[in-house]
Amino acid sequence: MKIDILHYSAPPVVGGVESVIAHHARLMTASGHSVRLLAGRGESSDRRIPVIDIPLADSRHPRILEAKRQLDQGRLPEDFAALTGELTSQLEEITNQTDILIAHNVCSLHKNLAITTALHRLSGKSTSLLTILWHHDLAWTTPRYRSELHDGYPWDLLRQDWPFATQVVVSELRRQELSDLINVPASRVAVIPNGLDIRKFFKLEARTTDFIQQLNLLSAAPLLLLPVRITPRKNIELALQILSALRLTMPAARLVITGPMGPHNPANIHYFNRLKKLRDELYLQEAVHFLAEITPEYLPDEVISDFYRLADGLILPSREEGFGIPVLEAGISGLPVFCSNIPPLQSIAGDNAVYFQPDSNPEQVAELINNHLSTDKVFQLRIETRTRYTWEKIYQDQIEPLLRSPQVT
């Protein structure tokens, strides 16, 4: 589909809405849509997503600022009809072949009532253009704006139902506010939240991003990390057994083992085969991920560091260690540590880890992990964010379905 996204400005202009429309445009384009940004300010940073310049759409255009000055005082500017006429003509020409026009905040704020009016006219005239009004803020429900709002045209356009448009807000609070404001059932208003780009936020390596996508790691709850080479002294079989037991209470629990086979003992390949057989016996094929199966290459420290940022806990069931660097790495990364109670690890973590015997009953260790994480509010928020509020998840579950069937009933 051909989709236009309208706002006063577009990136690289810095702002919350500008950031949102950049993510929307990226995701829509990746999904196969043809996307343009319509704005008074902004530049294209992606050749696939052009920015169409509409100077009068800018909230800071001199003519718009003068009009707003008069409107804020309750006076309709003499050239308001001319402004709205120019903008209506431009929008009609620009969107002539557009399937969906998504307007962010321009129909809920009074920063540029000329573009609001022009869009209202366009949405009422066009029979082929589907209009989505995406509201982040509502002028009429914001006390600091009340002195700048007045009864009648054009201010009332911000508190009227537009019968030919689909209404979208970013939170349940905004839904109730908009429902009350324009006097429509709350069911007529879709709620689509803003999200988080984990790849950018964590500055993840491209290789890490590939692993995340290939293994669907963001759906893990929790994601446990075992950053060791595949060698018997690391006692990896206990980690698999613990995970199997943990999934009885936390069915989305997953485990990533980042290391390759130990380089100095040919018998390690037999150990690796036993681990893979155990994984099959425990039905953990989709829950235990040996990165050595995906790539024989050495993973750089930057990728391993990424996994510490992604994981919810470190599990280290080693039978012996000379020191225990993963404990330090987990500590600096803010991860809870679940590890064997061998002296080297105890000397590092002290009272700041959850310990178990290298020959512990897996069910008992799983209970320790479950009890720790189920009462950890930080962990709960991490899982909520990772499984519900990534941009990819929001787009897949809510934005793309809206584009396919935009009329909210």
C-alpha positions in Angstrom: 0.0 0.0 0.0 1.0 3.6 -0.5 1.1 5.3 3.0 1.7 8.9 3.8 2.6 10.0 7.4 1.9 13.6 8.2 3.3 15.7 11.1 4.5 19.2 11.6 8.1 18.0 11.3 10.1 14.8 10.6 13.5 13.5 11.6 16.2 14.6 12.1 14.1 17.1 14.0 14.3 15.9 17.6 11.0 15.0 19.3 9.0 12.2 20.7 6.5 12.1 17.8 9.3 12.5 15.3 11.0 9.5 16.7 7.7 7.5 16.6 7.0 8.3 13.0 10.5 7.3 12.1 10.0 3.9 13.6 6.6 3.5 12.0 8.0 4.4 8.5 10.9 2.0 8.9 8.6 -0.9 9.9 6.0 -0.2 7.3 8.7 0.0 4.6 10.3 -3.3 5.8 6.8 -4.8 5.5 6.6 -3.9 1.9 4.6 -0.7 1.9 5.6 2.4 0.0 5.9 5.2 2.7 6.4 8.9 2.5 6.7 11.5 5.3 4.8 14.7 4.8 6.2 17.6 6.9 7.1 21.2 7.1 10.7 20.4 8.3 12.8 17.3 8.0 15.2 15.4 5.8 15.2 11.9 4.5 17.8 9.6 6.0 16.6 6.5 4.1 16.3 6.7 0.3 13.3 4.4 0.5 11.4 6.9 2.6 11.2 10.3 1.0 10.3 13.5 2.9 7.7 15.6 1.0 8.2 19.2 1.9 5.0 21.1 2.8 6.3 24.4 4.3 2.9 25.5 5.7 2.6 22.2 7.6 5.4 23.4 9.9 4.2 24.7 13.2 7.0 27.2 13.1 6.3 28.7 9.7 6.1 32.5 10.0 2.5 32.6 8.6 1.4 29.8 10.8 3.0 31.4 13.9 1.2 34.7 13.2 -2.1 32.8 12.6 -1.6 31.0 15.9 -1.0 34.2 17.8 -4.3 35.5 16.7 -6.1 32.2 17.2 -4.8 32.0 20.7 -6.5 35.3 21.4 -9.8 33.9 20.0 -9.6 35.8 16.7 -9.9 34.1 13.3 -7.0 35.5 11.1 -8.1 37.3 7.9 -5.9 35.0 5.8 -7.0 31.8 7.5 -9.2 30.8 4.6 -6.3 31.4 2.2 -3.9 29.3 4.4 -6.3 26.4 4.6 -7.1 26.6 0.9 -3.4 26.4 0.0 -2.9 23.5 2.3 -6.0 21.7 1.1 -4.9 22.0 -2.5 -1.4 20.7 -1.7 -2.6 17.8 0.3 -5.1 16.8 -2.4 -2.3 16.9 -5.0 0.3 15.1 -2.9 -2.1 12.3 -1.7 -3.8 11.8 -5.1 -2.4 8.2 -5.3 -2.2 7.5 -1.5 -4.1 4.7 0.1 -3.7 5.6 3.8 -2.9 9.0 5.3 -1.8 8.9 8.9 -1.7 12.2 10.7 0.2 12.4 14.0 -1.0 15.0 16.5 -2.1 17.5 13.9 -5.7 16.8 14.6 -5.5 16.9 18.4 -3.2 19.9 19.0 -3.6 23.5 18.0 -0.1 24.1 16.9 -1.2 24.6 13.3 -5.0 24.7 12.9 -4.7 25.5 9.2 -3.3 22.0 8.5 -5.9 20.6 10.9 -8.7 22.3 8.9 -7.2 21.3 5.5 -7.0 17.6 6.6 -10.6 17.7 7.8 -11.7 18.9 4.4 -9.6 16.3 2.6 -10.9 13.4 4.8 -14.5 14.5 4.1 -14.0 14.9 0.3 -12.0 11.9 -0.6 -13.7 8.5 -1.0 -10.6 6.5 -1.7 -8.2 7.9 0.9 -8.3 6.3 4.3 -7.4 8.7 7.1 -6.0 7.6 10.5 -5.7 10.3 13.2 -2.9 9.2 15.6 -3.1 11.1 18.9 -0.2 11.4 21.3 -1.5 14.6 23.1 -4.9 16.2 23.4 -5.1 20.0 23.6 -8.6 20.2 25.0 -7.7 17.9 28.0 -4.5 19.6 28.8 -5.0 22.5 31.4 -2.0 24.5 30.2 -3.6 24.9 26.8 -7.1 26.0 27.9 -6.4 29.7 27.6 -5.4 29.2 24.0 -8.6 27.3 23.0 -12.0 28.8 22.2 -15.5 27.6 21.4 -16.3 27.3 17.7 -14.5 26.9 14.4 -11.6 26.0 14.0 -10.8 25.0 17.6 -13.8 22.6 17.8 -12.2 20.4 15.1 -9.9 19.2 17.8 -12.8 17.9 19.9 -15.2 16.5 17.2 -15.6 13.1 15.8 -14.4 12.9 12.3 -16.8 10.3 10.8 -14.5 9.4 7.9 -11.4 8.9 10.0 -10.0 6.1 12.3 -9.0 7.3 15.7 -5.8 5.9 17.4 -4.2 6.9 20.7 -1.1 5.8 22.5 -2.5 4.8 25.9 -5.7 3.8 27.7 -5.7 7.1 29.5 -5.8 8.9 26.1 -8.5 6.6 24.9 -10.8 7.5 27.7 -10.0 11.2 27.4 -10.6 11.1 23.6 -13.8 9.0 24.0 -15.2 11.6 26.4 -14.0 14.6 24.4 -15.5 13.6 21.0 -18.4 11.7 22.5 -17.8 8.3 20.9 -17.7 4.8 22.5 -14.2 3.8 23.7 -14.4 0.9 21.3 -14.2 3.3 18.4 -10.7 4.4 19.5 -7.8 2.0 19.0 -4.9 2.0 21.5 -1.5 1.4 20.0 1.4 2.2 22.4 4.8 3.5 21.6 7.7 1.1 21.7 11.4 0.5 22.2 14.1 -0.3 19.6 16.2 -2.7 21.6 18.8 -3.0 18.9 19.5 0.7 19.0 19.0 1.2 22.7 21.6 -1.5 23.6 23.7 -0.6 20.5 23.7 -4.3 19.6 26.2 -5.8 17.2 24.7 -6.9 13.8 25.7 -10.4 14.7 23.8 -10.3 17.9 20.7 -9.0 16.1 20.9 -11.9 13.7 21.0 -14.4 16.7 18.0 -12.6 18.2 15.9 -12.9 15.1 17.0 -16.4 14.2 16.3 -17.7 17.6 13.4 -15.4 18.6 15.1 -14.6 21.8 13.0 -11.6 22.8 10.1 -14.0 23.5 12.1 -15.7 26.3 10.9 -15.2 29.9 13.4 -15.5 31.4 16.5 -15.7 29.2 19.3 -17.4 31.0 22.9 -17.0 29.9 25.7 -19.6 30.2 28.8 -18.0 28.7 31.2 -20.9 28.8 33.0 -23.3 26.5 31.5 -26.7 25.9 33.6 -28.8 28.2 32.6 -31.3 30.9 33.9 -29.3 33.9 31.3 -26.6 33.1 28.5 -29.1 34.1 26.3 -27.9 31.3 24.0 -30.9 31.6 22.8 -29.6 34.9 21.8 -26.3 33.3 19.7 -28.2 30.8 18.0 -30.2 33.5 17.4 -27.0 35.6 15.8 -25.3 32.6 13.6 -28.3 32.0 12.3 -28.1 35.5 12.0 -24.3 35.4 9.8 -24.4 32.4 7.1 -26.1 34.4 6.5 -22.8 36.2 8.1 -20.5 33.6 7.2 -22.1 30.3 8.9 -19.4 28.2 12.3 -19.9 29.9 15.2 -20.2 27.5 18.9 -20.9 27.8 21.8 -19.6 25.6 25.2 -21.2 25.7 27.6 -18.9 23.9 30.9 -20.8 23.9 32.4 -23.1 21.3 33.8 -26.5 22.2 36.9 -26.5 24.4 39.9 -26.3 22.1 42.3 -28.6 23.8 40.5 -31.9 24.4 39.2 -34.0 21.4 36.7 -35.7 23.7 34.7 -32.4 24.0 32.9 -33.3 20.7 31.5 -36.4 22.4 30.4 -34.3 25.4 28.7 -31.9 23.0 26.8 -34.8 21.3 25.7 -36.0 24.7 24.4 -32.5 25.6 22.4 -32.3 22.3 21.0 -35.8 23.0 20.0 -34.7 26.5 18.3 -31.6 25.0 16.2 -33.9 22.7 15.3 -36.2 25.6 14.1 -33.2 27.7 12.2 -31.7 24.7 14.2 -28.5 24.8 15.0 -28.2 21.1 13.3 -24.7 21.0 14.5 -23.6 24.4 18.2 -24.4 24.6 20.5 -22.7 22.1 24.1 -23.6 21.6 25.5 -20.8 19.5 28.3 -23.2 18.4 25.6 -25.0 16.4 24.8 -21.9 14.4 28.4 -20.7 13.8 31.8 -22.3 14.2 33.3 -18.8 14.3 34.7 -17.2 17.4 32.3 -14.7 18.8 33.9 -11.4 19.7 33.6 -9.9 23.2 31.2 -7.3 21.9 28.7 -10.0 21.0 29.1 -11.7 24.4 28.6 -8.3 26.1 25.4 -7.9 24.1 24.0 -11.2 25.6 24.7 -9.9 29.1 22.5 -6.9 28.3 19.8 -9.1 26.9 19.8 -11.9 29.5 17.7 -12.0 32.7 20.1 -14.1 34.7 23.5 -15.8 34.6 23.5 -19.5 35.4 26.9 -21.1 36.1 26.8 -24.7 37.4 30.6 -25.3 37.0 32.2 -28.2 38.9 35.5 -26.3 38.9 36.8 -22.8 38.0 40.1 -21.1 38.5 38.4 -17.8 38.9 35.0 -17.0 37.4 35.0 -13.9 35.1 31.3 -14.4 34.1 30.3 -13.6 37.7 32.1 -10.2 37.4 30.5 -9.6 34.0 27.1 -10.4 35.4 27.7 -8.1 38.3 28.6 -5.1 36.2 25.6 -5.9 33.9 23.2 -6.0 36.8 22.2 -9.6 36.3 21.3 -12.0 39.1 23.8 -14.8 39.4 22.7 -18.5 39.9 25.9 -20.5 40.4 27.5 -23.5 42.0 28.9 -23.0 45.5 32.5 -23.7 44.6 35.0 -21.5 46.4 36.3 -19.4 43.5 32.7 -18.3 42.7 31.8 -17.7 46.3 34.9 -15.6 46.8 33.8 -13.3 44.0 30.1 -13.1 44.6 30.0 -13.4 48.4 26.4 -13.0 49.6 25.3 -11.6 46.3 24.5 -14.8 44.4 22.0 -17.7 44.6 24.1 -20.8 45.2 23.5 -24.5 44.7 25.6 -27.7 44.7 27.1 -28.9 41.4 25.2 -32.1 42.0 22.0 -30.5 43.2 18.5 -31.7 42.4 17.5 -29.7 39.2 14.0 -29.2 40.5 15.3 -27.6 43.7 17.5 -25.2 41.8 14.7 -24.4 39.4 12.6 -23.5 42.4 15.4 -21.2 43.7 15.5 -19.4 40.4 11.7 -19.1 40.1 11.4 -17.8 43.6 14.1 -15.2 43.0 12.8 -13.9 39.7 9.1 -14.0 40.5 9.5 -11.5 43.2 12.0 -9.3 41.3 10.1 -6.2 40.0 12.9 -5.2 37.7 12.8 -8.6 36.0 9.0 -8.4 35.7 9.3 -5.0 33.9 12.1 -6.3 31.7 9.9 -9.2 30.5 6.8 -6.9 30.0 8.9 -4.5 27.9 10.7 -7.2 25.9 7.6 -9.3 25.1 5.1 -6.5 24.6 6.8 -3.2 23.8 9.4 -3.7 21.2 8.6 -1.9 18.0 8.6 -5.1 16.0 6.1 -6.7 18.3 3.8 -3.7 18.3 4.0 -3.5 14.5 3.3 -7.2 14.0 0.4 -7.4 16.4 -1.2 -4.0 16.1 0.0 -1.6 13.4 0.0 -3.9 10.4 -3.5 -5.3 11.2 -4.8 -1.7 11.5 -3.3 -0.9 8.1 -5.0 -4.0 6.6 -8.4 -3.1 8.2 -8.2 0.5 9.5 -11.8 1.1 10.3 -12.3 0.8 14.1 -15.8 -0.2 15.0 
